[in-house]
Amino acid sequence: MLLPFFHNKFCEAGLDEAGRGCFAGPVFAAAVILPKDFYHPALNDSKQMKKEDREMLRPIIEKECISYSVAKVDNEEIDRINILQASFKAMHISLGKLKNKPEFLLVDGNRFKKYKDYPHRCVIQGDGMYTSIAAASVLAKTYRDEYMQKLHKKYKMYAWETNKGYGTREHRSAIEEHVLSFANATYYINKQEFEFALANTKSSYIIEDFELLKNSPQSKFIEGDGVIDGYIKYELTGAHCPYHHVFWIEENEEKIFFGGDVAPQLQQMKNKFIAKYDHDGKKSMELRQEWRERGEEENWTFLFYHDTKNPVFKS
């Protein structure tokens, strides 16, 4: 049977997290302040409860508690500060959102990063010992499960609807099957070009690869003109194809240019011609001439992906 409180004279908040051991998704944390006499026979450590019981208890806890709050920290922040610190951060955020302020914190686990001047006690397996921690575990678990079910609709290949991002055999197999070549890279994709390619059913593209890019959390879609990370500039030309992009990398007073299919070879930069394979052959020709002249004036380095003799050329 769960203990109703640790200190009878203090207003206690129970704290717990969900998702700390997952392969994917955010970590959630909940803070719950319960009346001293709160009791429900089904309440226990959320991991020991059936899904139906957790979902049944969630609205009861939310209605009968003195105060509650749920917070999450996403995967990018987890990668930046590590999962333990992200768990503490989610707990701190949830504490900051409580409408009623506690006097003492009961934390599930063996470690906690002190929050302001609040006294606290860490309790190993506390979600199976104290009512407030158990209630927090139910809220953190149900909110995170709900989030992963929504995320599953976008990334169905990982079966997050059932595994919730934990490292099940099914999840590990899906990761191995649906993985991009560079695990730590961000893939920037021309959104309009991507949609244009998918709409062209007679193309030679591998549709499965496109679906992998479309659903990967590593992918970011770009449109029009813009800048990536403050030093990679991209510009829409509409020359080789309707949504063709070119790129400049500007760093340490060096400017590197990649013109893609409008400027694939050094020899093409030197000659004036209109190619039938270009969406706008005249514009492609004019752009090549413009880039060549600007490159000579500004000492660009050109990258040619169709030129085996001169893949890199310094003006």
matplotlib code that plots the C-alpha trace (Angstrom):
import matplotlib.pyplot as plt

x = [0.0, 1.3, 2.2, 0.2, 3.0, 6.6, 6.1, 2.6, 3.2, 4.5, 2.8, 4.5, 4.9, 5.7, 8.0, 8.6, 9.7, 8.8, 11.0, 14.4, 15.4, 13.9, 15.6, 13.4, 11.1, 11.2, 11.4, 8.3, 8.1, 5.2, 4.8, 1.7, 0.4, -2.3, -4.5, -3.1, -6.1, -6.1, -6.5, -7.3, -7.0, -5.7, -2.9, 0.6, 3.9, 2.7, 5.0, 3.1, -0.3, -2.4, -2.8, -6.6, -6.0, -3.5, -5.9, -8.7, -6.7, -5.3, -8.5, -9.2, -5.7, -6.1, -9.5, -8.8, -5.2, -4.4, -2.1, -0.4, 1.9, 3.4, 6.5, 8.7, 12.2, 12.7, 15.3, 17.5, 17.9, 18.5, 21.3, 22.8, 22.7, 22.3, 19.2, 19.8, 20.1, 17.1, 15.1, 16.0, 15.1, 11.7, 11.0, 12.1, 9.8, 6.9, 7.6, 7.7, 4.2, 2.5, -0.3, 0.2, 3.8, 4.9, 7.1, 8.8, 9.7, 9.5, 11.5, 11.6, 15.1, 18.5, 19.5, 18.0, 19.3, 18.2, 15.4, 15.7, 15.6, 13.1, 14.1, 13.8, 14.2, 15.1, 13.4, 14.6, 11.5, 9.5, 6.7, 5.8, 6.1, 4.5, 1.1, 2.2, 5.2, 2.9, 0.4, 3.2, 4.4, 0.9, 0.6, 4.2, 3.6, 0.1, 1.1, 4.2, 2.4, -0.2, 2.5, 4.3, 1.0, 0.6, 4.2, 3.6, 1.3, 4.3, 6.9, 4.9, 7.8, 9.1, 5.9, 6.0, 2.3, 3.1, 6.8, 6.5, 10.2, 11.6, 14.3, 12.1, 13.3, 10.8, 12.0, 15.7, 15.0, 13.1, 16.0, 18.4, 16.1, 15.1, 18.3, 20.0, 23.6, 24.9, 23.4, 24.3, 23.7, 20.8, 19.4, 18.2, 15.6, 14.1, 10.4, 9.0, 11.5, 10.8, 7.0, 7.6, 9.7, 7.2, 4.4, 6.4, 5.5, 7.6, 10.8, 13.7, 13.7, 13.5, 10.3, 11.1, 14.2, 12.0, 9.6, 12.6, 13.7, 10.2, 9.6, 13.1, 13.5, 16.9, 15.2, 14.4, 12.6, 13.6, 11.9, 12.9, 16.0, 17.6, 20.5, 21.4, 23.4, 24.4, 27.0, 25.3, 23.3, 20.8, 19.0, 16.2, 17.0, 14.2, 16.7, 17.6, 14.2, 11.3, 12.7, 16.4, 18.6, 22.3, 24.5, 27.2, 29.3, 30.9, 33.4, 36.8, 36.7, 36.3, 33.3, 32.5, 29.9, 27.8, 25.6, 24.2, 22.8, 23.0, 26.8, 27.9, 31.2, 34.0, 33.8, 30.2, 31.0, 33.4, 30.9, 27.7, 25.0, 21.3, 20.6, 17.4, 17.4, 17.2, 13.8, 14.9, 17.9, 18.4, 18.3, 20.8, 23.2, 22.9, 23.4, 26.5, 28.0, 27.0, 28.5, 31.7, 32.2, 31.4, 33.6, 36.6, 36.0, 35.4, 37.8, 35.2, 35.9, 33.6, 32.4, 31.4, 29.8, 29.8, 33.4, 35.9, 38.9, 38.1, 35.7, 37.1, 38.2, 39.6, 39.0]
y = [0.0, 3.5, 5.9, 9.1, 11.5, 11.8, 14.9, 15.4, 19.1, 20.1, 20.6, 17.9, 17.7, 14.3, 14.3, 11.6, 11.4, 9.2, 8.4, 8.6, 5.1, 5.6, 5.6, 8.3, 11.1, 13.7, 13.1, 14.1, 15.0, 15.7, 17.4, 16.6, 18.0, 15.8, 16.2, 14.2, 11.9, 11.1, 7.4, 5.3, 1.5, 1.3, 3.8, 2.4, 2.8, 3.5, 0.9, -1.8, -0.6, -1.5, 1.1, 1.2, 1.9, 4.7, 6.4, 5.9, 7.5, 10.5, 12.6, 11.6, 12.8, 16.0, 16.7, 15.8, 17.1, 20.4, 21.2, 19.4, 20.3, 18.3, 19.4, 17.9, 18.4, 17.5, 15.3, 18.2, 19.5, 15.9, 15.6, 18.9, 18.5, 14.7, 12.7, 13.0, 16.8, 16.9, 14.8, 17.3, 20.2, 18.8, 18.4, 22.0, 23.2, 21.3, 22.7, 26.2, 25.8, 24.6, 27.0, 26.1, 26.1, 23.1, 23.2, 19.9, 17.7, 14.0, 12.8, 9.4, 8.0, 8.4, 11.9, 15.3, 18.7, 21.1, 23.4, 26.9, 26.7, 23.8, 21.0, 17.6, 13.9, 11.3, 8.0, 4.9, 3.3, 6.0, 5.7, 2.4, 3.9, 7.3, 8.4, 11.8, 10.2, 7.5, 10.1, 12.0, 8.8, 8.3, 11.8, 11.8, 8.3, 9.0, 12.4, 11.0, 8.0, 10.3, 12.4, 9.4, 8.1, 11.4, 11.3, 7.7, 9.1, 10.9, 8.2, 5.0, 2.8, 2.9, 1.6, 4.3, 3.8, 0.5, 0.8, 4.5, 5.0, 2.3, 0.0, -3.1, -5.6, -4.2, -0.7, -1.6, -3.4, -0.4, 1.9, -0.4, -0.6, 3.1, 4.9, 7.8, 7.6, 10.2, 9.6, 13.0, 15.1, 17.5, 17.1, 20.3, 19.6, 21.9, 21.5, 22.5, 20.5, 17.5, 17.8, 18.3, 15.2, 13.1, 14.3, 13.2, 9.5, 8.8, 9.9, 7.6, 8.5, 5.8, 6.7, 4.7, 6.9, 10.0, 8.6, 8.0, 11.6, 12.9, 11.1, 11.5, 13.8, 14.7, 16.4, 20.1, 21.6, 24.9, 27.2, 30.2, 32.1, 31.9, 31.2, 28.0, 28.4, 31.9, 31.0, 28.8, 30.9, 29.4, 31.0, 29.8, 30.0, 28.1, 27.5, 23.8, 22.9, 25.1, 25.0, 24.7, 25.9, 27.1, 27.5, 29.7, 28.8, 31.9, 31.4, 32.9, 35.3, 32.4, 32.0, 28.5, 28.1, 25.1, 25.6, 22.1, 21.2, 24.7, 24.7, 21.1, 21.4, 24.0, 23.8, 24.8, 27.9, 29.0, 28.6, 30.3, 27.8, 27.0, 23.5, 21.8, 19.8, 22.9, 24.2, 27.7, 27.3, 31.0, 31.8, 29.0, 30.4, 33.9, 32.7, 30.7, 33.9, 36.0, 33.5, 33.2, 37.0, 37.3, 34.4, 36.0, 39.3, 37.8, 34.8, 32.1, 28.4, 26.5, 22.9, 20.9, 17.6, 16.4, 17.3, 14.5, 16.6, 19.8, 19.0, 22.0, 25.2, 28.3, 31.5]
z = [0.0, -0.9, 1.8, 1.7, 2.5, 3.8, 6.0, 7.5, 8.2, 4.8, 1.5, -0.6, -4.4, -5.9, -9.0, -11.6, -15.3, -18.3, -21.3, -19.8, -21.1, -24.6, -28.0, -29.4, -28.3, -25.5, -21.8, -19.8, -16.1, -13.8, -10.5, -8.4, -5.0, -3.5, -0.5, 2.5, 2.4, -1.3, -2.0, -5.0, -4.9, -8.5, -8.0, -8.2, -10.0, -13.5, -15.0, -13.0, -14.1, -17.1, -19.8, -19.1, -15.4, -16.1, -18.5, -16.0, -13.2, -15.1, -15.0, -11.4, -10.3, -12.3, -10.8, -7.1, -6.8, -5.2, -8.2, -11.0, -14.0, -16.8, -18.9, -21.6, -23.0, -26.6, -28.3, -29.4, -25.9, -24.6, -27.1, -26.0, -22.2, -21.8, -20.7, -17.0, -17.0, -19.4, -16.9, -14.1, -16.5, -17.2, -13.5, -12.8, -15.6, -14.2, -10.7, -12.1, -13.7, -10.5, -9.4, -5.8, -4.5, -2.4, 0.7, 0.1, -2.9, -3.1, -6.1, -7.7, -8.1, -6.5, -7.8, -8.3, -9.2, -6.4, -7.4, -6.0, -2.2, -2.0, 0.3, -1.3, -0.8, -3.5, -3.1, -5.1, -6.5, -4.9, -7.5, -5.8, -2.2, -2.1, -3.5, -4.9, -6.8, -8.1, -9.3, -11.0, -12.7, -14.1, -15.5, -17.0, -18.5, -20.0, -21.4, -23.0, -24.4, -25.9, -27.5, -29.0, -30.4, -32.3, -33.4, -34.7, -37.4, -38.9, -38.4, -38.7, -39.7, -36.0, -34.5, -31.7, -31.2, -29.4, -28.3, -27.3, -28.4, -26.1, -27.5, -28.3, -30.9, -33.3, -32.8, -33.1, -36.4, -37.8, -36.9, -38.7, -41.8, -42.0, -41.3, -43.1, -44.1, -41.7, -38.2, -36.8, -39.8, -40.5, -44.1, -45.7, -48.4, -51.0, -50.1, -53.5, -55.4, -53.2, -53.8, -57.5, -57.7, -55.8, -58.1, -61.2, -61.2, -64.4, -62.6, -61.8, -58.1, -55.5, -53.8, -50.6, -50.1, -50.5, -47.8, -45.5, -45.9, -45.6, -42.2, -40.7, -37.7, -39.2, -42.2, -42.4, -45.4, -46.9, -49.4, -51.5, -50.5, -47.1, -44.8, -42.8, -39.6, -40.4, -43.1, -45.8, -48.2, -50.6, -53.5, -55.7, -59.5, -61.2, -64.0, -64.4, -62.9, -61.5, -57.9, -58.4, -55.6, -55.6, -52.5, -51.1, -48.1, -46.6, -43.8, -42.8, -45.7, -48.2, -50.5, -51.9, -54.6, -55.6, -58.7, -59.0, -62.4, -63.7, -63.2, -63.2, -65.0, -65.4, -69.2, -69.2, -67.2, -70.0, -72.9, -73.8, -74.7, -74.2, -73.1, -74.0, -70.8, -68.6, -67.5, -68.5, -70.8, -71.4, -67.7, -67.0, -69.5, -68.1, -64.6, -65.5, -67.1, -64.0, -61.6, -63.5, -63.5, -59.9, -59.0, -60.7, -59.0, -55.5, -55.7, -55.4, -55.0, -57.4, -56.7, -59.8, -59.1, -62.7, -63.4, -62.8, -63.9, -62.1, -59.2, -57.3, -59.1, -57.5, -59.5]

ax = plt.figure().add_subplot(projection="3d")
ax.plot(x, y, z, "-o")
ax.set_aspect("equal")
plt.show()
